[in-house]
Each structure stands twice: as structure tokens, then as C-alpha cells.
Amino acid sequence: MHVKYLQCVRCGNKVSKDKIQFRCEKCGGGLDVIYDYDEIKDKVSWKELRKRPFNHYRYREFFPTLNDKNLIKLGAGGTPLIFSENLLKDSKIKLYFKLESSNPTGSFKDRGTSIELSKALDFNSKEIVVASTGNMGASIAAYCAKAQIKANIFIPEKTPGIKRKQMKSHGAKIIQVHGDYVLAAQKAMEMFNKKGIYLLGDYPYRGEGEKSVGHEIMDELNADYIVVPIGNGTLLKGIWKGVKELKLTGLIEKTPKMIGVQSENCDTVIGSFLNNSAPSYVNDPVTVAAAIACGSPLDGQEALESLQESNGLGITVSDREILEAKRLLAQQEGIYAEESGAVSLAGLIKLSKKKQTREQLREKTIVCIITGHGLKT
């Protein structure tokens, strides 16, 4: 099939696609799914792809090999791309919003969960464990209910109550840790190591599902920039991989530039991007954008490299700027986003006001990813 193997992004170690592994056993680096794009190129065209329903399974050839009987479907993907009628008109930006908040559980996480959990079923898993700040846990709880397998979810103590309720409503077991996401991730890894329970999270197969955001945007629009909030960095990394795949297979001629945005209280990736250094660590970050408060991002290095490779931009925003962007989305565009979902717009507004980037963005077609619904908080 079109998947060749998994490969460590740090040391290049190759792993069989038929082996259960989440990080490189040699260096601990992240794993990337490697495809035979020449094989895919012979099988795809926009004419054929657009005959299929508009959801992320439209781009099945770009996903890992999955057994049809194990596909878990709740309707992820196919999210609206909405033109902005009222914002940033003075900047002459052609602005669109990709409403990932319209996914089944209210966030982009459903894209990754559908692929990641389907792959877990391919490995005959009956129980999973995951760490989450809220949205991923809610998504996994819902998809596990659909698949009728047991879900164990470690959450930080600051996880919003509404997201806890969403997870519990689907029958998941919730384990709160007295600390941040980093500690929750450690506890999930410990359960995997001790009990062999299948580990879900921001590991290779999740990014493979989330990259369909990039596929969908370029299916509908010739975007110049895509603006993405960064938590663990998996979404930005995935979108960049997705648009590169479309170019490698001849479906698009040019790729958009990526813009990464983080809270200034958790600038693990963007601080490094601006200072030309390795991703840093933030102990117990506090921000209104709690869903992206990941002090030690699993895919931070890959997100950083995606920004660099795409000749993109990066910026941090304050809590005040995030809340103002949330207000503008609601009152100017009718879009109700959670704080983390408004981070992309907050970053774009700030960049549009900076002298060194204002002209760079002028007259460009730009898509802001609205990652989660306002009812999430």
C-alpha cells in the first residue's frame, strides 16, 4: 500500500508500519508516517476526489492504511470556510474562517481521533489511555463510545468543567492530576508502559487525520496564508504536511505560508521561532487559552520546522488580545469561538498592525483556523 514506514523526525530511525510505537525507541523523537507519493499521484485527481462527499475521508489516499470495518465515523471534516464580511477590511486582507468548531464534538480534534482510534482498532485494542486539556479527551470519549471501547483520560486540574462533563457523558474514566498537561501526559505514558493500554494523543496517527484541514482548505481556495493556534504543535505540523502532499502529487502548484500563534504566557514554539532557538519549556502555563497551554509541546520541534520551511510567520498574543478577538468574532462575524479558537484571529490582527508584516499580508487570501466552539468554555 501507499504507506511505506514510520520514521523518527529527529534521528531518522525507521519503524515498521505494522508495529505499535508512539515515539522513537532510540532517541524519543516523534514519528512521521512516510508515504509513496508517486503511487498516490497515479490514483488521485481533483475530478475524482470531488465526486466523493466533502468530509475528511474524501482524501483517504493520504491517510494511513485502515481496515474498512474499523473506521469510526461521526461526521468529522467537511467544515465550513466562511468569508469575513467585516474584519480587517482596512488591511485589504481577504479573510476566511475555517470553522473546526462545527466538528461533531466541537473541535478539530475529531479529525485526528477518527484516524487514530481506527488505527488502534486495527491493532485489536480494547482499551485506550490519553492525556488531554479537554478537547481531545472529549473527542476521544465520544469516538470510544461509538466504538464501544474503554477510555481512560488524564486531565490537568484546570480543565474546564464543561469539558469534563462532555467526557463523562460518553462514559469515559476521568483521572485528574494535580498539575498541568505535562504531568497528565506523563501519567498516561506510565499507564501505557505498565499495563500496555493503547496510547492515544499527539502521536503520529493523530497528525495524519488533522492534516485534512489543509487538504480541505486548498480543495476550496488558493490560500496564501493559513493561521493556526499552537498547543502541542500537531495541528500546524499536520496542515503543513497536508498542503505539501497536494503539491507533491500535482494537485496544487504552490503552498501557502503558515502563521503560528501562541499565548505570550506559553510561547514554547513562537519564542523559539522568533529567537532562532530550539523549542523551550514553560512550567505550568496560565492563559485564558487553556486548550493550548502545553508547556512541553510534543510536536513543538516539528511545528517550528513547519514555520521555517513554509517561510511563515509567528507571533504571541496576550490574554487581553485573545478575549478581544473572541468578542470581534462573535459581534462582527457571528462566530462563537472558545478562547483558544480565537487565538488565530488575535495573531492575525496583531500582525496586520505591525509595520514589518502589514504590507506582507496586504491583498493576500488568509484562512484563520477556528479550532473550537465557544460552548466549550
C-alpha positions as CSV (number, residue, x, y, z in Angstrom):
1,M,0.0,0.0,0.0
2,H,1.0,3.7,-0.1
3,V,2.3,3.8,3.5
4,K,6.0,2.8,3.4
5,Y,7.0,3.1,7.1
6,L,7.2,5.4,10.1
7,Q,10.4,7.4,10.6
8,C,11.8,9.4,13.5
9,V,11.8,13.1,12.7
10,R,14.9,13.5,14.9
11,C,17.3,10.7,14.2
12,G,15.8,9.1,11.0
13,N,15.2,5.7,12.6
14,K,12.7,3.7,10.6
15,V,9.8,1.8,12.2
16,S,7.6,-0.8,10.6
17,K,4.1,0.4,9.8
18,D,2.8,-2.8,11.4
19,K,4.4,-2.1,14.8
20,I,2.7,-0.3,17.7
21,Q,5.1,2.5,18.6
22,F,4.4,6.1,19.6
23,R,7.9,7.7,19.9
24,C,11.3,6.7,18.6
25,E,12.8,3.9,20.8
26,K,16.3,5.2,20.0
27,C,16.0,8.9,20.8
28,G,12.5,9.5,21.9
29,G,11.7,11.7,18.9
30,G,8.4,12.0,17.2
31,L,7.4,9.6,14.4
32,D,6.2,10.6,10.9
33,V,4.2,8.4,8.6
34,I,6.1,8.1,5.3
35,Y,4.1,7.6,2.0
36,D,4.9,6.6,-1.5
37,Y,3.6,9.8,-3.2
38,D,4.4,8.5,-6.7
39,E,1.9,5.8,-6.1
40,I,-0.7,8.2,-4.7
41,K,-0.2,10.6,-7.6
42,D,-1.4,7.9,-10.0
43,K,-4.6,7.4,-8.1
44,V,-5.8,11.0,-7.3
45,S,-7.2,13.9,-9.2
46,W,-9.5,16.7,-8.2
47,K,-12.1,15.4,-10.6
48,E,-12.2,12.0,-8.8
49,L,-11.8,13.4,-5.3
50,R,-14.6,15.9,-5.7
51,K,-17.0,13.1,-6.7
52,R,-16.8,12.0,-3.0
53,P,-18.7,13.5,0.0
54,F,-17.0,16.6,1.4
55,N,-15.5,15.3,4.6
56,H,-12.0,14.3,5.6
57,Y,-12.4,10.7,4.2
58,R,-12.5,12.4,0.8
59,Y,-8.7,12.3,1.0
60,R,-8.4,8.7,2.0
61,E,-5.4,8.0,-0.1
62,F,-3.4,10.4,2.1
63,F,-4.3,8.6,5.3
64,P,-2.6,5.5,6.8
65,T,-3.8,2.1,5.7
66,L,-7.0,1.4,7.6
67,N,-9.3,-1.6,7.7
68,D,-12.8,-0.5,6.4
69,K,-14.5,-2.5,9.2
70,N,-12.7,-0.5,11.8
71,L,-13.4,3.0,10.5
72,I,-15.1,5.1,13.2
73,K,-17.2,7.8,11.7
74,L,-19.2,10.5,13.4
75,G,-19.0,13.0,10.5
76,A,-15.7,14.7,11.1
77,G,-14.4,17.2,8.5
78,G,-16.1,19.0,5.7
79,T,-16.2,22.1,7.9
80,P,-17.4,25.5,6.6
81,L,-15.0,28.0,5.1
82,I,-16.6,31.4,5.9
83,F,-15.6,34.7,4.2
84,S,-15.2,37.6,6.6
85,E,-17.6,40.4,5.8
86,N,-16.4,42.9,8.4
87,L,-12.9,42.3,9.9
88,L,-9.6,43.6,8.7
89,K,-11.1,45.5,5.7
90,D,-8.6,48.4,6.2
91,S,-5.7,45.9,5.8
92,K,-7.1,44.8,2.4
93,I,-6.9,41.1,3.6
94,K,-9.2,38.6,2.0
95,L,-10.0,36.8,5.2
96,Y,-11.7,33.4,5.7
97,F,-12.5,31.4,8.8
98,K,-12.3,27.6,8.8
99,L,-14.9,26.6,11.4
100,E,-13.4,23.5,13.0
101,S,-15.9,24.2,15.8
102,S,-18.5,22.5,13.7
103,N,-17.0,19.1,14.0
104,P,-19.1,16.5,15.9
105,T,-17.6,17.2,19.4
106,G,-17.0,20.9,18.7
107,S,-13.3,21.0,17.8
108,F,-10.7,20.0,15.2
109,K,-9.7,17.0,17.4
110,D,-12.3,14.8,15.8
111,R,-10.2,14.6,12.6
112,G,-7.2,13.1,14.4
113,T,-9.3,10.9,16.7
114,S,-11.2,9.2,13.9
115,I,-7.9,8.1,12.3
116,E,-6.0,7.4,15.5
117,L,-8.8,5.3,17.0
118,S,-9.5,3.4,13.8
119,K,-5.8,2.5,13.8
120,A,-6.0,1.4,17.4
121,L,-8.8,-1.0,16.4
122,D,-6.6,-2.3,13.5
123,F,-4.2,-3.3,16.3
124,N,-7.1,-5.0,18.1
125,S,-7.1,-2.6,21.0
126,K,-10.0,-2.8,23.5
127,E,-9.0,0.0,25.8
128,I,-7.1,3.3,25.4
129,V,-5.4,5.9,27.6
130,V,-4.8,9.6,26.8
131,A,-3.9,12.9,28.3
132,S,-5.9,16.0,27.4
133,T,-6.5,19.6,28.4
134,G,-10.1,19.0,27.4
135,N,-11.0,19.0,23.7
136,M,-9.0,15.8,22.8
137,G,-10.4,14.0,25.7
138,A,-14.0,14.9,24.8
139,S,-13.4,13.8,21.2
140,I,-11.8,10.5,22.2
141,A,-14.5,9.8,24.7
142,A,-17.2,10.3,22.0
143,Y,-15.4,8.1,19.5
144,C,-14.7,5.4,22.1
145,A,-18.4,5.3,22.9
146,K,-19.1,4.8,19.2
147,A,-16.5,2.0,19.0
148,Q,-17.6,0.6,22.4
149,I,-14.1,0.5,23.9
150,K,-13.0,1.8,27.3
151,A,-11.4,5.2,27.6
152,N,-9.0,6.4,30.4
153,I,-8.4,10.2,30.3
154,F,-5.8,12.0,32.4
155,I,-6.7,15.7,32.7
156,P,-5.0,18.8,34.4
157,E,-6.7,20.2,37.4
158,K,-7.6,23.4,35.5
159,T,-9.6,21.6,32.8
160,P,-12.9,23.5,32.3
161,G,-15.9,21.8,33.9
162,I,-17.9,21.8,30.7
163,K,-15.2,19.7,29.0
164,R,-15.2,17.3,32.0
165,K,-18.9,16.9,31.7
166,Q,-18.6,16.2,27.9
167,M,-16.1,13.4,28.6
168,K,-18.1,11.9,31.4
169,S,-21.3,12.0,29.3
170,H,-19.7,9.4,27.0
171,G,-18.7,7.1,29.8
172,A,-15.0,7.8,29.9
173,K,-13.0,7.3,33.1
174,I,-11.6,10.7,34.1
175,I,-8.4,10.9,36.2
176,Q,-7.4,14.4,37.4
177,V,-3.8,15.1,38.1
178,H,-2.6,17.8,40.5
179,G,-0.6,19.7,37.9
180,D,-0.6,20.7,34.2
181,Y,-0.8,18.9,30.9
182,V,2.8,17.8,31.1
183,L,2.1,15.8,34.2
184,A,-1.1,14.4,32.7
185,A,0.9,13.2,29.7
186,Q,3.4,11.6,31.9
187,K,0.7,9.7,33.8
188,A,-0.9,8.5,30.5
189,M,2.5,7.3,29.3
190,E,3.1,5.5,32.7
191,M,-0.3,3.6,32.3
192,F,0.7,2.6,28.7
193,N,4.2,1.4,29.9
194,K,2.8,-0.5,32.9
195,K,-0.4,-2.0,31.5
196,G,0.1,-2.0,27.8
197,I,-3.1,0.0,27.2
198,Y,-3.1,1.6,23.8
199,L,-1.8,5.2,24.0
200,L,-3.7,8.0,22.1
201,G,-2.7,11.6,21.9
202,D,-0.5,13.8,19.7
203,Y,1.4,10.9,18.2
204,P,1.9,10.0,14.5
205,Y,-1.6,8.9,13.5
206,R,-3.4,11.9,15.0
207,G,-1.5,14.3,12.9
208,E,-2.4,12.2,9.8
209,G,-6.1,12.9,10.5
210,E,-5.6,16.6,11.3
211,K,-3.7,17.3,8.1
212,S,-7.1,17.0,6.2
213,V,-7.7,20.6,7.4
214,G,-5.1,21.6,4.9
215,H,-6.5,19.3,2.2
216,E,-9.9,20.9,2.5
217,I,-8.7,24.5,2.5
218,M,-6.8,24.0,-0.7
219,D,-9.6,22.0,-2.2
220,E,-11.8,25.1,-2.0
221,L,-9.4,28.0,-2.0
222,N,-5.9,29.2,-3.2
223,A,-4.8,30.4,0.2
224,D,-1.7,32.5,0.7
225,Y,-1.5,32.0,4.5
226,I,-3.1,29.7,7.0
227,V,-3.1,30.9,10.6
228,V,-3.0,28.2,13.3
229,P,-3.0,28.3,17.1
230,I,-0.2,26.2,18.6
231,G,-0.5,24.0,21.7
232,N,1.3,20.7,21.1
233,G,2.0,21.8,17.5
234,T,0.3,18.8,16.0
235,L,-2.3,20.7,14.0
236,L,0.1,23.2,12.4
237,K,2.5,20.3,11.6
238,G,-0.3,18.3,10.1
239,I,-1.7,21.1,8.0
240,W,1.7,21.9,6.5
241,K,2.2,18.2,5.7
242,G,-1.2,18.1,4.1
243,V,-0.6,21.0,1.7
244,K,2.8,19.7,0.8
245,E,1.3,16.4,-0.1
246,L,-1.1,18.2,-2.5
247,K,1.9,19.8,-4.2
248,L,3.9,16.5,-4.3
249,T,1.0,14.8,-6.1
250,G,0.4,17.6,-8.6
251,L,-2.9,18.8,-7.1
252,I,-1.7,22.3,-6.4
253,E,1.2,24.4,-7.8
254,K,2.2,26.4,-4.7
255,T,1.8,26.0,-1.0
256,P,0.6,28.7,1.4
257,K,2.8,30.1,4.2
258,M,2.0,29.0,7.8
259,I,1.4,31.5,10.6
260,G,1.7,30.1,14.1
261,V,0.2,31.9,17.1
262,Q,0.6,31.2,20.8
263,S,-0.3,32.8,24.1
264,E,2.6,35.0,25.3
265,N,2.3,33.0,28.6
266,C,3.1,29.8,26.8
267,D,5.5,30.8,23.9
268,T,7.3,27.5,23.7
269,V,7.4,27.4,19.8
270,I,6.9,31.0,18.8
271,G,9.5,32.3,21.2
272,S,12.0,29.8,19.7
273,F,10.9,30.8,16.1
274,L,11.5,34.5,16.8
275,N,14.8,33.9,18.6
276,N,16.0,31.2,16.2
277,S,16.4,28.7,19.0
278,A,15.1,25.2,20.0
279,P,11.6,24.9,21.4
280,S,11.5,25.8,25.1
281,Y,9.7,24.6,28.1
282,V,7.1,26.6,30.2
283,N,6.3,25.3,33.6
284,D,2.5,25.2,34.4
285,P,1.5,27.9,31.9
286,V,-1.6,30.1,32.8
287,T,-3.6,31.6,30.0
288,V,-7.3,32.1,29.1
289,A,-6.5,29.9,26.1
290,A,-6.3,26.8,28.3
291,A,-6.7,24.4,25.4
292,I,-3.2,25.4,24.1
293,A,-1.5,25.7,27.4
294,C,1.0,22.9,26.6
295,G,4.3,23.7,28.4
296,S,6.3,21.0,26.7
297,P,4.8,20.6,23.3
298,L,5.1,17.0,21.8
299,D,5.3,18.3,18.3
300,G,7.0,21.6,19.1
301,Q,10.1,21.0,17.0
302,E,8.0,19.8,14.0
303,A,5.8,22.9,14.3
304,L,8.9,25.1,14.4
305,E,10.3,23.4,11.3
306,S,7.0,23.8,9.5
307,L,7.0,27.5,10.1
308,Q,10.6,27.8,8.9
309,E,10.1,25.5,5.8
310,S,7.0,27.4,4.7
311,N,8.7,30.8,5.1
312,G,5.9,31.6,7.5
313,L,5.4,34.0,10.4
314,G,5.0,33.6,14.2
315,I,3.5,35.8,16.9
316,T,2.4,35.7,20.5
317,V,-0.7,37.4,21.9
318,S,-1.8,38.5,25.3
319,D,-4.9,37.2,27.1
320,R,-6.5,40.7,26.5
321,E,-5.9,40.3,22.8
322,I,-7.3,36.8,22.7
323,L,-10.5,37.9,24.5
324,E,-10.9,40.9,22.2
325,A,-10.6,38.6,19.1
326,K,-13.2,36.3,20.6
327,R,-15.5,39.4,21.0
328,L,-14.9,40.5,17.5
329,L,-15.6,37.1,16.1
330,A,-18.9,36.9,17.9
331,Q,-20.1,40.5,17.3
332,Q,-18.7,41.2,13.9
333,E,-18.9,37.8,12.2
334,G,-21.5,35.8,14.2
335,I,-18.9,33.1,15.1
336,Y,-18.8,31.9,18.8
337,A,-15.3,30.6,19.4
338,E,-13.6,29.4,22.6
339,E,-10.6,31.4,23.6
340,S,-8.1,29.0,22.0
341,G,-10.1,29.1,18.8
342,A,-9.9,32.9,18.7
343,V,-6.1,32.9,19.0
344,S,-5.6,32.7,15.3
345,L,-7.5,35.9,14.7
346,A,-5.8,37.6,17.6
347,G,-2.5,36.9,16.0
348,L,-3.5,38.0,12.5
349,I,-4.9,41.3,13.9
350,K,-1.6,41.9,15.7
351,L,0.5,41.1,12.6
352,S,-1.7,43.4,10.4
353,K,-0.8,46.3,12.7
354,K,3.0,45.7,12.7
355,K,5.0,47.7,10.3
356,Q,7.2,44.9,9.2
357,T,4.3,42.5,8.3
358,R,1.5,44.8,7.4
359,E,2.4,45.1,3.7
360,Q,3.3,41.4,3.5
361,L,-0.3,40.5,4.3
362,R,-2.0,43.1,2.2
363,E,-4.2,41.8,-0.6
364,K,-3.5,38.2,0.5
365,T,-6.0,35.4,0.9
366,I,-5.7,34.3,4.5
367,V,-7.5,31.5,6.4
368,C,-7.8,31.6,10.2
369,I,-8.4,28.2,11.9
370,I,-11.2,28.5,14.5
371,T,-10.3,25.4,16.4
372,G,-13.1,25.1,19.0
373,H,-16.6,26.2,19.8
374,G,-17.4,28.9,22.4
375,L,-19.7,26.5,24.2
376,K,-16.6,24.6,25.2
377,T,-15.8,27.1,27.9
